[in-house]
Amino acid sequence: MAGFVMRKGQRLKTFAPVRYLGDGVAGEGIIKDLSLSGSYITGNRPVSVGMALALQIFVPGDPELLLIDRATVKWVKRV
């Protein structure tokens, strides 16, 4: 399997609303892919690699927000 990297953890294909704040940016979006080591978020405000963000995740079926104090942007896909 040359060229392929096996994932270390399970990824959940989920759709959950999220707010992100930090480094002069405040946006909202949707988490489309979530794991213990990261997530894929589409949002309404652009971010850059290296930015530190706080996340507020609205978990479906849970009345309390999931708060992540610091997440670092590792990659960005521009559309």
Phi and psi in degrees as a GROMACS rama.xvg file:
@    title "Ramachandran Plot"
@    xaxis  label "Phi"
@    yaxis  label "Psi"
@TYPE xy
-58.9606  135.833  ALA-2
88.4868  -9.79665  GLY-3
-104.254  140.633  PHE-4
-114.697  124.296  VAL-5
-75.637  137.283  MET-6
-71.2398  145.425  ARG-7
-82.9077  -25.0967  LYS-8
-137.86  166.519  GLY-9
-70.2003  140.204  GLN-10
-111.354  135.493  ARG-11
-102.441  122.698  LEU-12
-81.9366  94.7274  LYS-13
-130.493  157.936  THR-14
-122.858  111.832  PHE-15
-136.973  133.17  ALA-16
-64.085  146.643  PRO-17
-144.93  146.316  VAL-18
-112.443  141.549  ARG-19
-131.467  140.272  TYR-20
-139.586  139.813  LEU-21
148.714  158.481  GLY-22
48.3008  41.3967  ASP-23
77.2905  14.7009  GLY-24
-127.439  142.108  VAL-25
-138.259  120.376  ALA-26
-143.785  173.777  GLY-27
-131.287  152.88  GLU-28
-167.871  -160.123  GLY-29
-131.01  130.991  ILE-30
-82.1283  126.518  ILE-31
-110.473  -11.0125  LYS-32
-156.631  127.852  ASP-33
-138.292  136.376  LEU-34
-144.86  176.434  SER-35
-66.4184  -24.9046  LEU-36
-103.831  -0.112435  SER-37
170.018  -175.819  GLY-38
-156.162  165.19  SER-39
-114.846  121.927  TYR-40
-124.581  133.885  ILE-41
-103.309  133.17  THR-42
-139.298  171.303  GLY-43
-94.4001  -3.11407  ASN-44
-128.817  132.393  ARG-45
-70.4993  148.096  PRO-46
-126.744  168.4  VAL-47
-125.248  154.178  SER-48
-57.2539  134.52  VAL-49
96.3196  -15.1599  GLY-50
-62.8095  143.564  MET-51
-100.903  127.324  ALA-52
-127.166  147.657  LEU-53
-97.3278  138.469  ALA-54
-117.362  139.614  LEU-55
-120.927  108.768  GLN-56
-105.557  129.276  ILE-57
-93.5903  94.6234  PHE-58
-76.3499  123.923  VAL-59
-56.5152  130.81  PRO-60
84.4961  -2.10677  GLY-61
-116.646  124.224  ASP-62
-71.5155  -17.8391  PRO-63
-100.211  143.856  GLU-64
-69.8537  145.83  LEU-65
-91.5767  117.241  LEU-66
-105.471  128.823  LEU-67
-118.687  115.995  ILE-68
-66.8501  -37.726  ASP-69
-149.319  120.605  ARG-70
-129.751  135.301  ALA-71
-101.737  130.768  THR-72
-70.9706  120.989  VAL-73
-98.2309  -29.9582  LYS-74
-156.483  157.425  TRP-75
-136.31  136.026  VAL-76
-111.508  116.128  LYS-77
-90.1682  140.235  ARG-78
